[in-house]
């Protein structure tokens, strides 16, 4: 089953861990996790997220990495090598990053634009009403910054596994961690007096973030929090989009998969927590509870610049550090998204990395431009099954994240849990007598609990409840 031809690989366990963690630490952690934590009762969401990360997330992460290393194949071809009848999962799994990459690069362009604003000392402009809307509805600038962002991503992927992805991750991941930790600590020291004389502090915001709020909690609202935490895991650990299968295929035989997975879990959960710690206390201090009601792009590109402006002289420096950090997080994720597609093309069609990247570059430049124009010349509004109204970017995000990713994850659970059997993964993880911690939990999760949770999540995505 192992591929006999020469294949790129990470130099060792550290390179694999940093690359996989870099993929997991992206925009989903930074602008979605804090919003959900604030919306869903603070500590309640955190507790459920942690439980799910150690059970559900652990199961999917272990499965995909093991499939990748066992088959030495990309997502497009790996599933078919486990069982020929399930090769179609690979097509769907490869379709997910193909849909995500163009709009992720468009958003990455937004990040680069804001970074340029803070680099030039014009942070006050970003805090002005209408700045974000005026920018994304422009003709040229969104496309220009999308191109800059994507070219950086493409250069890293073209450079290969060890000299591109791994080398890049080893430099940026430590810097990213230092920045996010520093900003988080600073957020706790904040203090602000609003026009009414009320004093709000970062520590008060911290309490809102970590202390469970059971006020008005019903069975229905608990279910919503559970589904929010479950959905967040897809963003947080980069599963069901082929990335971890591709990265697993580059892990060396001697790599201790369980130790690596444990460290990836820990690092990702820590960064997700720090993202909330970095944002919620700061937004609460300067905008109150109402300011925390914004998620997605609105949080990062509208609410936070106003917070930085309200900080006074320190705001420009913190804003710059924040968007440097976000830029790093975004690029490490888009690199992994592009790599999942590149590895699939290379394995399926037996073409070189350069040829695969050229195909992806042409496609992404066209599709990314269309996404940028979706706020201008190609603007339309479409009501989605979840009740939200969106345009091109929102539709692509909804289809990939709410429909296709749960389908991939559910089908993977059926394949490994009931068709091929959990022993396929267990044997791969325990190579060279490596220990499989939580093995019994893994078997129960992959066969019973994870499929049920995913089926319910899929029903929710289709608007059943």
N, C-alpha and C positions, 0 to 999 in steps of 0.2 A: 504493500500500500504506500510505502514511502516513495517520494519522488527521487529519481536517480540523478537527474540533471543538477548542475550547480545552482544553488539558490542563495540569495542574500540572507544574512542572519545577524542578530545582535551579537556583540562581542562577548557578552556574559550576562549574568543575572541582573546586575545593576542597570545596564543599558535597557534591558527588557522592562524592568520595573518602572524606570523613569519615563520611557516612551509610552507605556500603557497608562501610567498615571497622568502624563501630559495630555493624552487623548481624553481621559475622563474629566479633567479639570478644564472646563470650557465655559462658554457664555451661559449655558443652562444652569450651572452651579451659581454663577455670579448674579444673574438677574431673576432667575426663577425660584431658586431655593429660599432666599430671604423673603420674597413676597409671599410664598406659600406658608412659610413659618409664621409670619406676622398675621396672615389671614386665618390660619387654622389653629389658633390658640397657643402659639409659642411652643411650650414644652411638650404639649400633646403631639404635635407634628414631629418634633425632634425625637421623641421616644419611639413613635411608630416607624419613623424613617430608620432609626438605628436598628430596630428589631428586623425590619425588612432587609436592610443592607446586609446583616449578618446571616440571613436565611435565604430569602428570595434572590437578592443581588449576588450573594456568594454562589448560589446554584447556577445562575445563568453565566456568570463570569467564569467559573470553573469549567462549565460545559463547553463554552466557545473556545477558550484557550486550549483545552485538551483536544478538541476536534481539530483545531489548527495545527497543533504540533503532531498529532497522530497521522494526519493525512499529508502534511507538508504542502497544503494547498490553500488557495484563497477561498473566500466564501462562495464564489460562483461555482466552484468545482468540488469543494470539500464535502458538502452534504451528499452528493452523489456517490462519493467513495465510501461513505458510511453505509448507505443503502441506496441503490440505484433508483428505487421508486420515489425517493424523497429529494431527488436532485432539483426539483422545482423550488425548494426552499432557498437554494442558493441564488436563484434568479431574483426572487423577491428580496433576499438579503442584500444583493448587489444593487438592486433598484433603489433601496433606501438611501445610501450615501450619494447615489447619482442624482437623486432629487434634492438632497440636502445641500450638497456642495455649492451650487450657484447662489442660493439665497443666503447661505452662511457667509460666503465671500462678500455679498452685498452688505450684510450687517458688519462684517469685518472692516469694510470700507468706511462705514459710519464711525467705528471705533478709531480708525486711523485719522479721520477728519477731526474728531474731537481731540485726539492726541496732538495734532498739529496746532490746534487752537491754543492748547495749554502750553505747548512748547514755545510758542511765540508770545506768551504772556497775555493772551486775550481771553482768559477764562470768563471774564465778565460778559463777553458777547454770547458765550454758550448758555449763560444763565438767563438771557433775555427771553421774554415770551415770544413764541413763534420761531425761534432759531432752528429748532429741530425740524419742524414742519416745513419751514422755508428751504432747509437744506435738502431733505429727501424728495421734495417735489421739484427740485431743480433739474435742468436738462443735462448738464455736463458733469458737474462736480461729483455726484454719486457714482457715475460710471468711471470717472478718473480714479477715485480712491478705491473703488472695487478692483480696478486693474492693478493698482500698486499692491494692494493686499494679496491678490491672487498670485501675482508674479513671485512674491516672496515665498508663498506656500509652494508654488510649483518648483522653484529653484531647489528647495529643500528635498522635495520628493524625487526630483530628477537625480539628485546627488546620491540616492540609494539608501539602503537600510542603515548600515553602520556609519558611513561618512556623511549622511544627510540627517535622517530621522534621529538616530541615536546621539550623534554629536551635538545636534541642535538641542535635544532634550536635556542632555547633561549640563549644558550651559544655562538654559532658560529656567528649568524647573527649580533649581535652588534659589535663583534670583526672584522668581515668582513667589516662592514660599516666604522669603524674607520680606518682600514688599507687602504681601497680604497680611502677614503677622504684624508688621509695623503699623499699618493703617488700622488694623483691628484694635491694637492697644491704644492708639491715639483716639479712636472713636469713644473709648470708655472714659476718657478725660474731659470730654466736651461738656460745656454748660452754656445755657442760653436763656435769656429773659425775654418773653414775648411782650407785645405792646400792652397787654392787660396786666402785666406784672408777674405772671406765672413763670416759675423757673423750672426748666426741664434739663435733665442731665443725661449723659451717655449711660450711666449706671442704671437709671430708670428704664431706659430703652433696653438694656441688657436683661433686666428682670422680665420685661414683656416677652423677650425672645426666648428665655430658657424656662420660665416658671409656667407650668400648665395652667390654662384658664378654662375651667369646666363650666363657666357661666353660660347657661342656655344650651348646654351640650345635650343632644338627643341621639337616638340610635341612627337616625338619618344623617345628622351632621357628623357623627363619628365615622360613618361609612364614607362620607365625602372626604374627610381628612385622610382616611386609609387609602382611598383611591388616588388622592393627590400625592401622597408619599410614594405609592407604588409607581405612578406615572413619572415622578421625579427621578426614580432610580434609572430609568432608561437614559435620561440626560446625563446623570451623574457618573455612571460606570461604562457608558459607551457600548451597551449590549444591543443585540438585535439589529445591528446595522453593518455587520460583517467585519468591523474593525478588529475586535479581539481574536477572531479567527485568523485574520491576516497576520496580526502581531504574534499570535501563538505559533503560527507556521514558521516564524523567524527565530523562535526560542530554541536554543541548543538542547541536545538530548540530556546533557548533564544538569541542565537548569532544574532546580527544585521548584516545581510548579506550585505546590501548596504554599511554600514559604513566600513565593512571589505574589501569589493571589492575596494572601493575608496582608502583605505590605501595600499592595495596590488598594485594597479595601480600606486600610487604615488611612493612607495618605488622602484618598479621595473623600472619605467621610470627614477627615479633619479640615480639608480645604473647604468643603461645603459648609461646615459649621463656622469656619472663619469668615466665609463670604457673608453669612448672616450677621456675624459679630461685627464685621467691618461696616455694614450698611444700615442695619436696623437701628442701633443706638444713635448713629449720626442723623438719619432721617427723622427719628423721633425727637431728637434734641431741637432741631430747627424747624420741623414741620408738624410735629405732634402725631397723634395716631392717624389722622386723616392722610398725612403724607405717606404713610406706609401702605395705603390701599392701592398703590400703583405697582403693577408688575410688568415684566417684559421690557421692551425698549423704552417705555415711558419712565421706568424707574431709573435706568442708567443715563438716558440722554435728556431727560427733562427735570426729574426730581433731584438727582444728585448734583448736577451743575448748580442748581439753586442753593443746595446745601453748602457746596464749596464756596459760593459767593458770600453766603451768610457768615462763613467762618472768618472773613476779613483777610488780612495779609497772609495767613497760613493756608487759606483756601486754595490759592493758586498752586502752591507746592504740593498739597495733598491731592488736588485734582490731577496734577501732572503725574504723580506717583501712581494714582489710581488707574489712569488710562494707559500708562506704561504696563502695569500689571495686567490689565484687561487685554491689551494687545498681545502680550506673551501667551496668556491663556487661550485666546482665540486662535492664534496661529498654530499652537501645538495641537489643537483639536482639528482644525481644517487640514493640517498635514495628514493626520490619521484618516480623515474622511477621504481625502484624495488617494491615499495609499491603498485603502480598501478597494477602490475602483481600479487603480493601476495594477495591483497584484492579480485581480480577477481577469483583466484583459491579458496579462502576461501568461497566466496559467491556462486559460481557455483557448487562446488563439496562438500560443507559442511565439509571441513577439517580444522584442526587446523592451526594456524599461523606457528608453527614449521614445520609441514609437507609441507605446501605450500612453505616455504623458502628453505627446503631441495631440493625440485624439482627445484626451480629457481637456487639454488647454483650449482647443478649438470649441468644443462643446460648452465648456464653462464660460468662456468669454461671450458666446452668443446668449446662452441661457441667463447668465448673470446680468447682462445688459437689459434683457427683457424684464428681469426682476426689478432692476433699478427704474425702468420706465413704467413699471406697474403703479408708481405713485404719481405719474405724470401723464404722458400721452396714451398709455395703455391702462389707465385706471378704470376699474369697475368694482362693483360691490356684489358679493355673493353670500347668501345666508348659509352657514354651515350647520350640520346636524346638531352641534352642541349649542346652537342658538346665537353664536357670535357671527358678526358680519365681517368679511375679509376680502382682500384682493389677492393678487398673484402670489406674493410671499406667504400670506396667511393660508391660502389653499394648499400650497406645496408643503408647508409645515404641518398642516392638519393631516393631510393624506399620509405623509411619511411617518409622523410620530404617533398619531392616534389610531391609524388603521394598519399600516404595513408592519410597523415594529411589533405590536402585540401579536400579529399573525405569525411573524417569524419566530418569536419567542415561544408561543404556544405550540407551533409545529415542531420546534426543536425539542421541547419537553416530551411530546408524543414520540418522536423518533428515538430519543435516548432513553426515555422512561419505559416505553412499552414495546418498541420494535427491535432496536439494536440491543437495548438493555443497559442499565447503569454501569455494568462491569466494563464496558468499552472505555468509559471515562476513568473509572477507578484504576484500571490497568495502566493507563497512560500516566496518571498522576503518581502512581506508586512505583514507577520505573526506578531502578537502582536502589530499591528498598526505601524510597522516600515515604514518609508517613502521610496518610490522608486524614487530616483532622476533620471532624464533623462528617465522617463518611455516612453514618446512619442517618443523620439529618439530611444529607444530600440525597440519599435514596428516597426518603419520604417526600422531600420537596419536589424532586424532578418527576416523580410518578403521580403524586396526588395534589399537594397543596398549591404548587406553582401553576399547574394547568387550570385549576379552579379560579385562582386569582386572576390569571390572564384572560380567561373566558369572560369573567365579570367585567374586567377593564375594557374588553373589546365591545361588550354589550353597551357599556356606558358611552364609549366613543361613537357608537351608532345611534345614540340618543334614546336607547330603550328605557333608561331611567336616569 
